[in-house]
Amino acid sequence: MKKANIPFYFILSILFLSSCKKEQTYYENTGEIFKTSFHVKYKYHSDLDDEIKDCLNRFDMSLNPFNKKSIIYKVNNNEPVEVDDWFIAVFNKAMEVSEISGGTYDITCAPLINLWGFGYSRKDSVNQETIDSLKQFVGYQKIRLEGRKVVKDDPRLQLNASSIAKGYSCDIISELLESHGITNYMVEIGGEIHAKGKNAKGVCWKIEIPKPVDNSSHSINERMDLIELCNQSIATSGNYRNYHIKDGKKYGHTINPLTGYTAESNILSVSVIYSDCMTADAFATAFMTMDLDKATGIANHIPGMNCIFIYADSEGNLKEYK
């Protein structure tokens, strides 16, 4: 009896169709990166934990200033290094937000962040003389990219991308998931979130907006608002949980680079909702350096941007402005 010859392309088609029919379920991967936690949930037919962690580790090698082998660490220490595409994307976005904010957002303010004790090193004292000396080499106009080289007007300039890199890492992991054809997922890194599609219950992802509670231990968690996030990002910034007390006065972690002091604002927290998380993350920090009128004025001129501002009125009552 003659054996039938089955075309090779037919066999490939069968294998492809059988792989497409693999049952999909929701996976959840967790871990730590940039000294903070991450949570990634997605609907797929296999676990991508190794790929996600590998991607985050490679991102860490680019933009984590605490990592002595990272690109940004070498830039800060004036070591010869060519920056990668991730660094370039963050740098260019930071320069854009700096221009729009009038300089109240500035990733070159690392020396001032360290001075106040919110960076990767800390000085012993804060006074006007010290601030004035540091401000000489703070300013986004004093640093630029020439190809893949960072050029500084003063070698003492240092970068701190913590206000934008976490948001961008959410975008990067989202791109990884979408490269696998995944359309239902939620990526959360250090509180910044990008979500698409539906959750395991078949509805948009539910995201809580925390109530600004004066509590630096993070032990109190109250909900101020609840939103649905389908195909957008959200980043929240606030001073009410990250501060220290010096000589009886509370200092928040958002520094105004123009003054060298922590920002004085009636805004207690702001959540920025936008298409990409990098932009949302940067503007959430930028708005914390402004009063409500200036912040809402800028937000209203950026197409597609939505914000939830929580602020204190003249009597100290919590108010919400969307």
SELO-921858 format. One record per residue (C-alpha): residue in three letters; x, y, z. Coordinates in steps of 0.25 Angstrom, whole numbers, padded with zeros to 4 digits, always signed. Each point is the difference from the previous one (the first is absolute). Example, Ala and Ser with C-alpha at 12.3 -4.5 7.8 and 13.67 -1.06 7.14 Angstrom:
BEGIN
ALA+0049-0018+0031;SER+0006+0014-0002;
***
This chain:
BEGIN
MET+0000+0000+0000;LYS+0006+0014-0004;LYS+0002+0009+0012;ALA-0006+0014-0002;ASN+0009+0012+0000;ILE-0005+0011+0009;PRO+0004+0014-0004;PHE+0010+0007+0010;TYR-0008+0013+0000;PHE-0013-0008+0004;ILE+0008-0006+0012;LEU+0004+0014+0004;SER-0014+0005-0002;ILE-0005-0011+0010;LEU+0011+0004+0010;PHE-0004+0014-0001;LEU-0014-0002+0002;SER+0002-0009+0012;SER+0009+0010+0007;CYS-0011+0011-0002;LYS-0010-0009+0007;LYS+0009-0001+0013;GLU-0009+0005+0011;GLN+0003+0013+0005;THR+0000+0004+0015;TYR+0004+0012+0008;TYR+0014+0000+0006;GLU+0006+0009+0010;ASN+0015+0003+0002;THR+0006+0007+0011;GLY+0014+0005+0005;GLU+0009+0011+0003;ILE+0007+0010-0009;PHE+0005+0015+0003;LYS-0001-0003+0015;THR-0015-0001-0002;SER-0010-0011-0003;PHE-0007-0004-0014;HIS-0013-0008-0003;VAL-0003-0004-0014;LYS-0013-0007-0003;TYR-0004-0005-0014;LYS-0008-0010-0008;TYR+0008-0010-0008;HIS+0003-0015-0002;SER+0013+0000+0007;ASP+0008+0007+0011;LEU+0009+0011-0004;ASP+0007+0002+0013;ASP+0014-0002-0005;GLU-0001+0009-0012;ILE-0007+0011+0009;LYS+0011+0000+0010;ASP+0011-0001-0010;CYS-0005+0013-0007;LEU-0001+0007+0014;ASN+0014-0004+0003;ARG+0005+0005-0013;PHE-0008+0013+0002;ASP+0007+0001+0014;MET+0013+0000-0007;SER-0004+0012-0007;LEU-0007+0010+0009;ASN+0002-0005+0015;PRO+0009+0011+0006;PHE+0002-0010+0012;ASN+0006-0010-0009;LYS+0015+0002-0002;LYS+0000-0007-0013;SER-0011+0008-0006;ILE+0001+0010-0011;ILE-0006+0011+0008;TYR+0010-0003+0012;LYS+0012+0001-0010;VAL-0006+0013-0006;ASN-0001+0006+0014;ASN+0015-0004+0003;ASN+0005+0005-0013;GLU+0004-0014-0005;PRO+0001-0002-0015;VAL-0013-0006-0005;GLU-0009+0000-0011;VAL-0015+0001+0004;ASP-0011-0010-0005;ASP-0013+0003-0006;TRP-0007-0001+0013;PHE+0009+0010+0006;ILE-0002+0009-0012;ALA-0016-0001+0001;VAL+0000+0004+0014;PHE+0010+0011-0001;ASN-0008+0006-0012;LYS-0013-0001+0007;ALA+0006+0006+0013;MET+0005+0012-0008;GLU-0014+0002-0006;VAL-0007+0000+0013;SER+0011+0009+0006;GLU-0003+0010-0011;ILE-0015+0000+0002;SER+0001+0001+0015;GLY+0009+0012-0001;GLY+0011-0008+0007;THR-0007-0004+0013;TYR+0002-0014-0006;ASP+0014-0004-0002;ILE+0008-0013+0001;THR+0013+0007+0002;CYS-0005+0004+0014;ALA+0007-0013+0006;PRO+0009+0008+0009;LEU-0011+0007+0006;ILE-0008-0013+0002;ASN+0012-0006+0007;LEU+0002+0012+0008;TRP-0014-0001+0006;GLY+0001-0015+0002;PHE-0009-0006-0011;GLY+0011-0004-0009;TYR+0011-0011+0000;SER+0009+0008+0009;ARG-0003+0010+0011;LYS+0007+0013+0006;ASP+0001+0003+0014;SER-0006+0014+0000;VAL-0009+0009-0009;ASN+0002+0015-0001;GLN-0001+0011-0010;GLU+0015+0000-0002;THR+0000-0015-0003;ILE-0012+0002-0009;ASP+0006+0011-0008;SER+0013-0007-0002;LEU-0008-0012-0006;LYS-0009+0008-0009;GLN+0013+0004-0008;PHE+0000-0014-0006;VAL-0015-0003-0001;GLY-0008+0004-0012;TYR-0005-0008-0012;GLN+0005+0011-0010;LYS+0014-0004+0005;ILE+0000-0015-0006;ARG-0003-0005-0013;LEU+0001-0012-0010;GLU+0010-0001-0011;GLY-0003-0013-0007;ARG+0001-0010+0011;LYS+0009+0008+0008;VAL-0004+0009+0012;VAL+0007+0014+0000;LYS+0000+0008+0013;ASP+0003+0014+0002;ASP+0005-0003+0014;PRO+0006-0014+0003;ARG-0007+0001+0014;LEU-0014-0001-0007;GLN-0008-0013+0004;LEU-0013-0006-0004;ASN-0011-0007+0008;ALA-0010-0006-0009;SER-0009-0006+0011;SER-0011+0009-0003;ILE-0001-0005-0014;ALA+0007-0014-0002;LYS-0010-0008+0008;GLY-0011+0005-0009;TYR+0008-0003-0013;SER+0003-0014+0006;CYS-0015-0003+0000;ASP-0001+0004-0015;ILE+0012-0009-0003;ILE-0006-0012+0007;SER-0013+0003-0007;GLU+0007+0000-0014;LEU+0006-0013+0004;LEU-0014-0006+0003;GLU-0006+0006-0013;SER+0011-0007-0008;HIS-0006-0013+0004;GLY-0013+0004-0004;ILE-0006+0003+0014;THR-0011+0009+0000;ASN-0005-0001+0015;TYR+0010+0004+0010;MET+0004+0009+0011;VAL+0014+0005+0004;GLU+0003+0007+0013;ILE+0014+0004+0004;GLY+0002+0008+0013;GLY-0014+0005-0001;GLU+0000+0004-0015;ILE-0009-0008-0009;HIS-0003-0003-0014;ALA-0013-0008-0003;LYS-0006-0005-0013;GLY-0013-0009-0002;LYS-0007-0007+0011;ASN+0003-0006+0013;ALA-0003-0015+0004;LYS-0015+0005+0003;GLY-0001+0005-0014;VAL-0001+0015+0003;CYS+0010+0011+0000;TRP+0011+0000+0010;LYS-0004+0007+0013;ILE+0010+0010+0006;GLU-0001+0006+0013;ILE+0004+0014+0003;PRO+0006+0001+0014;LYS-0005+0010+0010;PRO+0011+0010+0004;VAL+0002-0005+0015;ASP+0011+0007+0008;ASN+0008-0013+0003;SER+0014-0003-0004;SER-0001-0014+0004;HIS-0009-0004-0011;SER-0008-0008+0010;ILE-0013+0007-0003;ASN-0007-0002-0013;GLU-0013+0007-0003;ARG-0007+0002-0014;MET-0003+0014-0005;ASP-0005-0005-0014;LEU-0001-0012-0009;ILE+0002+0001-0015;GLU-0001-0010-0012;LEU+0012-0001-0008;CYS-0001-0007-0014;ASN+0010+0004-0009;GLN+0008+0011+0007;SER+0010+0003+0011;ILE-0001+0006+0013;ALA+0011+0006+0009;THR-0002+0006+0014;SER+0009+0009+0007;GLY-0001+0006+0014;ASN+0008+0005+0012;TYR-0009-0004+0011;ARG+0007-0014+0002;ASN+0014+0003-0004;TYR+0006+0011+0009;HIS+0009+0002+0012;ILE+0000+0010+0011;LYS+0012+0009+0003;ASP-0001+0010+0011;GLY-0015-0002+0002;LYS-0003+0003-0014;LYS-0005-0010-0010;TYR+0007-0001-0014;GLY-0006-0007-0012;HIS+0008-0008-0010;THR-0004+0008-0012;ILE+0012+0011-0002;ASN-0002+0012-0008;PRO+0013+0002-0007;LEU-0002+0015-0002;THR+0000+0002+0015;GLY+0008-0012+0005;TYR-0011-0002+0011;THR-0011-0010+0000;ALA-0012+0005-0008;GLU-0011+0008+0008;SER-0013-0003-0007;ASN-0015-0002+0005;ILE+0000-0013-0009;LEU+0001-0012+0009;SER+0000-0010-0011;VAL-0002-0001-0015;SER-0004-0012-0009;VAL+0003+0002-0014;ILE-0007-0009-0011;TYR+0006+0000-0013;SER+0003-0009-0012;ASP+0014-0004+0004;CYS+0005-0001+0014;MET+0014+0007-0002;THR-0007+0013-0003;ALA-0010-0002+0012;ASP+0011-0003+0010;ALA+0008+0013-0004;PHE-0012+0009+0000;ALA-0005-0006+0014;THR+0013+0005+0006;ALA+0000+0013-0008;PHE-0014+0004+0005;MET+0004-0003+0015;THR+0010+0012-0002;MET-0011+0010-0003;ASP-0013+0006+0005;LEU-0013-0006-0004;ASP-0003+0012-0010;LYS+0013-0002-0008;ALA-0001-0015+0000;THR-0014-0001-0005;GLY+0003+0011-0010;ILE+0012-0008-0006;ALA-0008-0013+0000;ASN-0012+0006-0007;HIS+0009+0003-0012;ILE+0005-0014-0002;PRO-0009-0008-0009;GLY-0005-0013+0006;MET+0005+0003+0014;ASN-0009-0002+0012;CYS+0003+0003+0015;ILE-0005-0002+0013;PHE+0005+0011+0010;ILE-0002-0002+0015;TYR+0003+0013+0007;ALA-0002+0007+0013;ASP-0009+0013+0000;SER+0002+0012+0009;GLU-0006-0007+0012;GLY+0008-0013-0002;ASN-0011-0008-0005;LEU+0003-0011-0011;LYS-0006+0004-0013;GLU+0001-0008-0014;TYR+0001+0007-0013;LYS-0001-0008-0013;
***
